Structure formats: structure tokens, C-alpha cells
Amino acid sequence: LKGITKGFLKRAKKRKLIDFNVEELFEELDTSDSDFKRTIKEDYEEVFDENETDIMIKYLECNLDLSNIAILLMFVTGMRIGEAAALQWSDINFETGLLSITKTLYYKTMDEYKFVEPKTQASIRTIYIDTDTIKELKAWQEVQQKVLKGCDLVLSYNGIPTSKHTLP
């Protein structure tokens, strides 16, 4: 949670949406080991730096398809692949920018699947999505609805959930 929050605040700072020092804010927070079970990665351990993140997001937004919308969603929200595969349009509030994660997708076979609760209660969460990502999701919804009218699955090209093995 700390990493996700720090990441989106750094991005907001770079876009000049906020004017406070993100690093100072996090230095003042109590981040003792008792509060965080996972190890916080140092900047040098991050997969993408801020510039690479912006390049990646810009590429995904300019090349919108099923795979890239999946990568974009996971990239900007920290969603797991099973959570992304289970995502429905009704889980996204386009007005408030809030995305609710309440389920994950379980595939027994390609034809037999079900939505299940996440393994832990902490996995059930609500995430704020920035306006750029909301815009891309709306664009994807318009494209998808032309082909699959009434489909509620965000990551589907045929009306059934896309297998997490098919997604990137």
C-alpha cells in the first residue's frame, strides 16, 4: 500500500497536480515493520523508474487493445492478474474514479470458471484511478461494446473472461 501510494503521489507531483514533497511526507509516516508485513523495495530495486513509467503508460495508451488495457490496469493499480481478469464494468465508478476489487477469477478449465473471493480480506479493496486511465477505460469500453454489446467483463474479447494465462 505504501509503495502504491508513494508511486501515484510521485506521478502526481511530476504532473504538477500536487505541490508538497512526497519524500518528506513518507519520512514523517510511521512505517515500522509491525505496520508493513512486506519488504518495501528501495528505488534502485524498482522495475521501472519514473521516466520509464511515463514512457510505458504513454505507449499503452496509444496502442489500446485487450492486452495493453490489461497491462495498463495492472501497471497503474497494482491489481493481480486474476483480479484484472475478473474485473467487470460495474466494478468501476467512472464519476468518482474508484475501482472496487472484490473477486478474482478461478479457471478449472477453459470452459469452466468462476468468480471467487480473494484469498485474504486485505485483497478486497477500492482503488482510485487517475483521470487519464479513466479516459482510456472509457475508450476501451466503447470499442468493446461495438463488438460485444452488453458485455460486463472489462477484459473480454468474446463475452467470457479472458484466462489469466492468455493475458500478459
Secondary structure in CASP SS format (residue, H / E / C, confidence):
PFRMAT SS
TARGET T0000
AUTHOR 0000-0000-0000
METHOD secondary structure of the structure
MODEL  1
L C 1.00
K H 1.00
G H 1.00
I H 1.00
T H 1.00
K H 1.00
G H 1.00
F H 1.00
L H 1.00
K H 1.00
R H 1.00
A H 1.00
K H 1.00
K H 1.00
R C 1.00
K C 1.00
L C 1.00
I C 1.00
D C 1.00
F C 1.00
N C 1.00
V H 1.00
E H 1.00
E H 1.00
L H 1.00
F H 1.00
E H 1.00
E H 1.00
L C 1.00
D C 1.00
T C 1.00
S C 1.00
D C 1.00
S C 1.00
D C 1.00
F C 1.00
K C 1.00
R C 1.00
T C 1.00
I C 1.00
K C 1.00
E C 1.00
D H 1.00
Y H 1.00
E H 1.00
E C 1.00
V C 1.00
F C 1.00
D C 1.00
E H 1.00
N H 1.00
E H 1.00
T H 1.00
D H 1.00
I H 1.00
M H 1.00
I H 1.00
K H 1.00
Y H 1.00
L H 1.00
E H 1.00
C H 1.00
N C 1.00
L C 1.00
D C 1.00
L H 1.00
S H 1.00
N H 1.00
I H 1.00
A H 1.00
I H 1.00
L H 1.00
L H 1.00
M H 1.00
F H 1.00
V H 1.00
T H 1.00
G C 1.00
M C 1.00
R C 1.00
I H 1.00
G H 1.00
E H 1.00
A H 1.00
A H 1.00
A H 1.00
L C 1.00
Q E 1.00
W H 1.00
S H 1.00
D H 1.00
I E 1.00
N E 1.00
F C 1.00
E C 1.00
T C 1.00
G C 1.00
L E 1.00
L E 1.00
S E 1.00
I E 1.00
T C 1.00
K C 1.00
T E 1.00
L E 1.00
Y E 1.00
Y E 1.00
K C 1.00
T C 1.00
M C 1.00
D C 1.00
E C 1.00
Y E 1.00
K E 1.00
F E 1.00
V E 1.00
E C 1.00
P C 1.00
K C 1.00
T C 1.00
Q H 1.00
A H 1.00
S H 1.00
I C 1.00
R E 1.00
T E 1.00
I E 1.00
Y E 1.00
I C 1.00
D C 1.00
T H 1.00
D H 1.00
T H 1.00
I H 1.00
K H 1.00
E H 1.00
L H 1.00
K H 1.00
A H 1.00
W H 1.00
Q H 1.00
E H 1.00
V H 1.00
Q H 1.00
Q H 1.00
K H 1.00
V H 1.00
L C 1.00
K C 1.00
G C 1.00
C C 1.00
D C 1.00
L E 1.00
V C 1.00
L C 1.00
S C 1.00
Y C 1.00
N C 1.00
G C 1.00
I C 1.00
P C 1.00
T C 1.00
S C 1.00
K C 1.00
H C 1.00
T C 1.00
L C 1.00
P C 1.00
END
